[in-house]
Amino acid sequence: MRIPRSRTRLSNTLAACAVVSALAVSTLAGAAPVVAHSGGGGHHEHSTRAGDGSAGSAEAPEADPAEVAVLGREHAEEHAATRQGAQDLGTYPQATRTARLKALTESQAKTNRDYKASDFGAFKEYFDSPDFGVHVAQLPTGKVLLFSFERVETDPTKETAPTQIVGAANRGRAFLWDPQKGTGASAFKKVTPPAVTMPDSTGISRPAPIFCAGHAFLPNGMLGVFGGNLGANGGSGAKLSFVFDPWSETWAMNEDMSVGRWYPSVVTGPDGRMLIMSGQSELGWGTPTPIVERFPALSDPVPYRKTDIPRFRPVDRFGADAPYKLDYPHLFSLRDGKIYGLGRSHDQQWLFDPVKETRGELAQRPGAADRSYGSAVPLPGGFRGPDSVLVLGGDRTDPNTYQLAAGKWKTKEARAFGRTQDNTLLLPTGNLLTVNGSYDIRDYGNGLYNPNADLKYRHTELRDENGDWRLGPVQRLPRGYHSNAVVLPDGRVMITGDEAQQIANDRDIKDDIDGTIEMYEPPYLHNGARPALDYVPSRPLTFDERFTVASSTTEDVKRAVLLSPTTATHSVNTSQRHVELRIKRQGNGELDLQAPPTAEAAPPGWYMLFLLNEEGVPSVAKWISLEPNGARS
């Protein structure tokens, strides 16, 4: 492959070129939407390159002709001066970060003028966050939990996480964001993980390093978090086991797992218990554990009440192993009650029976390439819950999507281009939205630890009810490795994550506000008035129960759906679920709805209830909880 001339200068002045390349590529990102389709395969080359002059000199900097054409001479000369300043400093200065963010902001605005909000949605807010958002969870209180690590480096061309560090610097952190309080500092609350003394021979207590753990929801709305970073040896697994209680906004520590897990996956089954699989062991990278563990253990009751806080509770060992070669497999509980374990290797696709505690073979996924962190989504299956999964992303050379249904794989409609590190979400309509994405792990298209990004990956993609994809507007930052997104109860999508890009575009690297959040409004928020959902039962609902909700716009309601709150990291989101509810009666300000028939259709727990009109515009959601008959007896 021919290397563009702009890439050859990176080794000489990486920090300065991060700005010039971002500006140069903004020409591509700012063109008509169809341009992004030309990226095709993973080895994408920019159609517009930087100027031919060397990056910086002792003389007055010369403006780049390509930048002059896009930005005007005065603005281009400002960026030329910034590049020279970065070279003179020999580091990654604040001026570089400021200029990068300015360039990305401008190119986003220019590109998105070509996208009509009612057809493609729109980006409306971009604001600071105290956390990187390596892990996120939409809690049933409406607040969002973000957690990650304390940075050990402010240069985005170096490793910022304490993966290899043993001792006090290897520490975790966590915050809550309350959307009801807006976007300022007062909307965030620190909820630091409990202090632990890790088995690393230092004897130093520090907030638990639970970054790169696995997580899923318990039926009582609490978040189970398992594993984390022990430090050194390429990433060693911690045996940590915690629960975050959204009701009291506190952490509870449980007994250690039997093995360390760095990059595990967790899923909640129809019995309300979690299966914990995979992850590198305490011995370090290259030692994935085949042991499957369960929480709560069979000897303990499943927690359904808000007051049932698992504390100092054990895991137990599941009857079958899961010898995944690669970490973070996708796990889903489908309507047959089985757990579908879709590994990143094409030949490691397994079916787990949580009752018989067995593992069986599934057909091999098409394509022999290992997936480098891509999405997977259980597709809507009506009121009986999902019975198929769509696997997509994780391979920059493959834009296809692959559906597993009835034990067989089918190649489905392709996206505009292949991407890794993407996040694909189920929307209240049942349509899909892809955000984020990159060239590879810590590679945005120009080599490892280089924040200069191929900006085509900023494009969102939307999948309609027919399965067809189309490119949408671009987000401000390119977000790849460690990027995340969740659907909020008001139907907006919160996008965050990727510590490297957040540091590279930090408004003030000297403060302790490390992260950023972007808000995307899907098309349905630009297509007229929303239905009203005025009241839902506050008590728990049982499966197949008929219940009544209030709406002042009952005549406009065409659908009622449950959307599970999601928790995600590393492109893995095991909690997604979209279930239609049967409307049994409507009128006089009320609707009678029927709950999902079984726990296999919708595992016990908390869900967002949306009402939708004929145009697919959703109400603001209200929360309901599902549990089996007799769960509290």
N, C-alpha and C positions, 0 to 999 in steps of 0.2 A: 504494500500500500504506500502511495506517495504521502510523505508527511508535509503538511502545509508549512510554509516558511514561518508563519507566526509561531508554530510550535517549537521551531529550532532555537528560538531565543529564550525559551523558558529556563534552561539550565543556567543562563547568565544572570537573569534578573527576574526571578519568579514572582516576587511581590508586585513589581511594576507591571509585568505582563498580565497579571490577574485582572488589572484594570483595563488595559488596552484590548485584551481578548474579549472581555465581557462587552466592551463597547462595540468591537468589531462584529461580534455575533449578534448584537442587538439589531443590526441591519437585517439579518435573517429573521430574527424573532419578530421584528416590527413589520415584516412584509405581510402580504395577504395570507389568510389562514392556510391556503392550499400549499404554501411553501413547505410547511412542516412535513407534509407527506413525502416529500422528496428524500427525506432522511433514510427511508427504507431500512436497510440493515443496521447492524450495530456499529460498524466501522464508518461512522459518519464524518465527513469532512465539511468544514464551513464553506459556504459559497462566497463569503466575503471575508477577506483576511486583512490583517493590520497592514500599516504602511511599510515601505521597504527600508526605512531608516533604522539604525540600531536603536536599542531601547536606552535612551539617556546619553548624555555627553557632557563635557565640561562647558560647552557653549550654551547659549540660550536654546531651549528645547524647540524643536520644529514640530508644528502640528501635523498630525497624520491626515493625509488627503481623504482617506475613507471616513474619518471622523468629521472632517470639515463638511463633507457632503451630507452627513446625517445630522450633525449637531450645530453647524455654523462655526466660523473660524474662532470667535472669542471663546466659546465653550470648549472647542477642541484644544485650544492652547492651554486652557486650564488643566485639562487632563494630561497634556504633554508635560506640564510642570509637575503634576503629581507623580508621574512616572519617574521623572528625574529625581525628585525628592526621595522616592522610595529606594532608588538605586544608591543615592548618596548615603542614606541611613543604613543600608545593608541589613534591614530587618523588615518586619511587617508593621508599618506605622499606622496610626489612626487615620491619617490622610488617605491611605489606600483603602481602608475599610469604608470611610465616608464616601469616597469617589465610587467605589463598587456599588454601594447601596443606591447612590444617586443614579448611576447608569442603569441599574436593574429597575428602579422605579420608573424611569423615563421609558425604557423599552417596554415594560409591562403596559403602561398607559397607551403607548402608541399601538401596540399589537391589539389590545383589547377594544380599541375603537371599532374594529371590524366584526365584533361579536355582539349581536343583539341579545340583551339580557333575557328577554322572554323566550328565546330559542336555546341559548347556551348558558344562561346563568351569568353571574358577575361576582368579581372580588370587590369587597366593600371596605374592609378594615385590615389594618396591619399595625400591630402594637407589641410592645415589649412584654416579656415574660421573665420571671426570675429563674426559670428552669429550662433546660434544653428540650425536655419532653421526649427522651429516649423511650419512655413508657408512658402511656396514657390510658385512662379509664373514665368513661362516662358513668358517673354514679347515679343511683336512683333518687338522690336529693336534688338533681339538676346540676350539681357542681362537677368539675372535672379534676381528677387526680393526675398530676404529672410527677414523675420521679426519674432520677438519673444519678449522676455522680458529681463530685466537686472537681472542677477542671484542674489539671496540673500543667497546662500549657496554654498560652494565648496566641501562639503562632499557628494558624490553621494548616500550615504545611508540615506540621508535626503531629504526633499522637497526643491528643488532648485528654484522653481518659486514663485513669490509673490502673489499667489492665495489668501491667507488669510490676506494679509497686506492692511491696509488702510493708505493712505498717499503717500509721495513722492517716496518711494521705489517701489510702484506699478506703474511701468512705462514700456513703450514699446520701441523698437528700430527696425531699419531696415537698410539693406545694399543692394547694387546692386553688383552683380558679372558679370564682362564682360569677357566671355571666350576668346575673341580675344586678351585680354591682358595677358593671361596665368593664373598662379596659385599663384603668389606672392601677397604681400600686396597691390601693386599698381593696381591690378585687381579689388579691392573692393572699393566701394564708400559708405560713410555713407549718408543715406537719412532718417533722424530721423522724425518720425511722428510729426505732429503739437502739440504744447503744449496746454493742456486743464486743466481746473479746474474741477475735478470730483465732483459730488454731494455726497461727503462722509463726509461733515462737517469739513474738514480740511482746506479748502481754499488754498490748495497747488497746484500750477501749475506744471505739469510734462508732458513729452512726452506721448501721448495718449496710454493707455494700451490696445492695440487692439489684444493682443494674445488670442488665442482660439476664434477668430471671425469666420465669414463665408465670402466667397468671390467668385466672378465670374467676367467674362470679359464683358464690354460694347462693342457695335459694333465699337466704335472708338479706340479700343485697350486698353482702360483704365480699371483699376482693381477697382471694387467696393468692399469695405470692410465694414462689418456691425457687430456691437456688440463688445465684449471684456470683460474685467474684471473690475468690480466695486470694488471688494475686500471684503473679509470676508464672513461669512455665508456659508462656503463650496464652494464658487464660485458664486458670484452674477453677473448678466448680466448688461453690460453697454449699453446705448442707442446710442452709437457712430455710425456715418455714414461718411465714407471717400471715396475718389477716389484717386488712385495713377495714375498720368499721366506719362507714360513711355517716352513720347516725350520730355517733359521738365524736367523729373525726379524730380517732386515735388508732394506734397500732396495737396488735396483740401478738406476742411471740408464742410459737408452738415448738414442740420437740423437733430436734433435727431429723432430717431424712437420713436414710441409711447410706446414701452416696451423695457426693457433691454433684451439682448440676450447673453448668455454665452454658446458656442457650438451650434450655429445655422448653417443651410445649406442655400446655395444660388444657384439658377440656372437661366440661361438666356434662355428665350423662343424665338420662331420664330419671335415675334414682336420686339425683341431687348430689352425688359424690363425684369428685374430680379424679381423673387419671393423669398422672405426671410421667412424661416420657422423655427420653433422650437427654442430651446435654453432656458436655465434657466433664469428666470426673475430677476429683480433687488432685489427681496425679498430673493434670495439665492437658494442654491441647493435643489432640490425637488419641484421646482415651475416652471415646463416647461410651456411656453406660447403657447396657441393654435392659437394665432393671426398670420395671414399671411399678410405680407406687400409687397409693390411693389415699385421698383425704376427703372427709374424715375416714378413719379406719372403720371396718365393719363393726368393731366393738363399740363405736360411738354413734350417738344419734345424729341424723342430718339436721343442721340448724335451719329452722324456718322463721323463728321469731327474731325481732330486732334485738332482743335481750339475750339471745343465744350466741354468746361470743366465744368461739373456740379459742381457748387459752391453755397452753402447755398440753395440747392434744397431739397424739402420735399419728403418723402415717402407718399404713401396713402395705405389705407386698402383694401386688396383683399376681394372678396365677400364671400369666404368660409374659414372656419377654418381648422387647421391641428393639432388635439389634440394628438401629438406624446407623448408617455410616456417617451421615451428615446431620447437623443439628437443626433445631427448629422445624420439625415436620408439621404439616397442617393436619389438625385433628378436628373432626366434625361428628356430632351426634345427629343422625338422620332419623326419618320417621319409622324405620324398622327397629329402632332402639339400639342399633350397633354403632360402634365408633369407627369411623373411617380415618385411617392414618395414611396420609398421602406424603410420602417422603420426597425429598429434593432429588434423590436418585430415581431414575425412571423405573428401576427394577425393585424398588422397596415401597410397594403399595400394599397395605395390609388392612384386614378387617378384624376388629376386636369385639368380642361378645362380653359385655360387662357382667352378665349373669353367670355364664358358664366359665368365664375367665380364660378364654381361649383366643388364639390368633390364627387367622386364615389368610390365604393369598388372594389378592386382587389382581386383575389384569395389569400388565405393565403399561405405564403411561407412554403415549407416542413421543418419539424423539429421544435420542440416547443421551443428550446433554444433561449434566447436572444443573439444576436451577439455582441461581445465585440470589436467593431471597426475592421471591415474587409473590403475587397475591393468590388467594383461593377463596371462593365464596360459595356457600350453599344457596343454590338458586331457589326462588320462591316456588312453593308447591301447593298453594291454595290453603284451605283450612286444615288439612291433614299434616301440614308441615313439609319441609324440604325432603326430596328423595334423590337429589343429584347435586353435584359440585362442579363448579367451573374453575379450572386452574389456568392462570394467565401470568405473564411476566416471568422474571427470573432468568431470561435468556435474551440478551440484546440483539441476537441474530434471528430471533423467532417472534414475529408479531402474532402468531396464531393463538387461539384460545382452545382449551380442551375440556370437554364435558364428560364426567363419569356418571352414567345412569344405567341402572339395571345391570351392573357389573361390567359394562362395556364402555370403552372410550370412543368419543367422536371428536374429530377436528371441527371446531366451530369458527364463526366469523373472526377475522383477524382485526387487530387494532392497527393504527396508522404505522406503527413501528415497534420493534422490540424494545423493552426497557427492563431494568432490574430495580430493586428497592422501591417498587411502586406499592401504593395502597389503594385497594378497590373496595368500595363501600356499597352496601345495600341502602337505597333510599326508600322513604315511605311509599313511593309509587311502585316499588319493586324493580325499578330500573337501577342500573349500576353507574357508579362514578369512579374513575381512576384519577388520582392525584399523585404527585411526587414521581420520582423515578430517576434513574441514572444509568451510566454506562457499565459500571461494575462497583464492587465494594471499594469505597474511598477513591474512586476514579470517576470523574465527571466527564471524561472524554479526552483528557490531556495528560494522563499519567497519575500515578498514586500521589496522594497528599498534595494535589494541586487544585485549589478551589476554583480555578477557571473552568467554567462548565459549558458543555454543549447545551445551549438554551432551549433546544427543542423539547427536552424533557420537562420543561415547565408547563407544557400544554396539558390541560385536563382532557379526559376523554369520557364521553357519555355513551352508554349502551341503552337502547330503547327496548320496548316490549317485544319487538321482533328479533332482537339479538344483534342488531346492527350498531356499529360504533361510529362516532364522529368526533373530531377534535373540537375542543372548547377553548375558552380563554386561558391565559397563562397566569400562574401565580408569580408573586414577586421574586422570591428566592428559588433557585434550583435546590431541591431537597432530595437527597438520595439516602445513603446509609443512615439508619436510625431515624428516618422520617416517619411521621404518624398522622392519622386523621380519625375523627369520630363525628357521627351525626348527633347534633344537639336536639333537645326536645322541641325547639322552635323551628326545626327543619333545616337550619344552617349547618354547614360543615366547618369544623375547626381543624386547621392544618398546622402542624408544628413539627419539631424534630430536626435532626441533622446538625449536630454540634459544630462540625467544621464550617458549614455555610453560615451558621448563626454567628460564629466567632469572626469569620472573614468579613461579615457585613455588620458588625456591632457598631451601634451609634456612639458608644463610649466604652472602650475595652477596659478602662480603669475602674469602672463601677462593678457591682456584683449582679447586674441584670444581664444574664447571659443569653437568654433566648428570645424568640419572637413567635407570635401567633398570627396566622392569616385566616380571615373568614371569607368563605365562599357561599354565595346564595344561589342554590340551584334554580333552574328555569321556573319551577312551579311557584317560587316566591315573587315572580314578575308576571303572573298571569291572572290577576284579578283578586277579588276578596277571598279570604279564607273562611271555610266553615268554622262554626263555633263548637267547641266542646266545653260545656259549662260545669259538668259534674260527672264523676265516676265513683263507684263504691270505694270507701276507704278500707273496708275489710278485705282479707284475702279471698280470692275466688278459687273455686275448685274446678277441676276439669269437666268439660261438657256442661257446665252450669249456665243457665240463662240469667242474664243480669241486665239492668237498666242504666242508661246514661242519659244525661240531659244535654240538649242542644237547641239553641234558639234558631237554628237554620236547618232543621231536620229535613225540610223539603229539598235541600241542595245536596244532601249526603248520598253518595252512591257506593262508597266502600268504607269498611272499618278494618284496620290492620294493626297488628302488633309488630313492633320492631324492637328487638332486644338491644339494650345498651351494650356497647362494645368496649373491649380492652385490647390494646394492640401494641406490638413491638416487632421490629425486624420484618415487616411485611406480613406478620402472622397475626390473625385475628380469629380465634376459635369461637368467639361468642356471638358472631353475627347470625341473625335469624329474622325472617319475614314470614308472618302467618296471617292469612286472611281470616276474618271473623264473619260468621253468617249473621245477616241482619234479619231478625225474625219479625220485627214490627217497627214501624216508624210513623211519627205524627204527634201532634199536640206537644211539641217540645221534648219528645223522648224517643229513644231508640232502644229496643230490646236486642241485645247481642248474645251470641252463644260462644262460650269460651272454647278453646281448642279441646278436641275430644280426649286426648291422652297426654301423658308426660312424654311420650315418644314424639308427639307432634310439636310440643313446646316444653322443654324441661322446666321444672319448677323454678320460680324466681320472679324478678321484676322486669316489666316490659313497659315500653312507651306505647300508648294507644293513640292512634291518629284516625281522624275522620277525613275522608277525601271527597271532593265533589267530582262532577263529570269531567272537568278539565284536569284532574289529578292534583289540584291544589290541596295541601293538607292543612288541617287545623294545627294549632299548637298542641302538642301532646300532653296528656296527663298520664300519671303512673298507676299501674295496677300490678298486683302480685298474684301469682298462681301457685297453688300447692295441692297435694293429693288430699282426698277425703281422709279425715282422721289424723292428719299430720300433727295436730296439736293435742291429741288425746293422750 
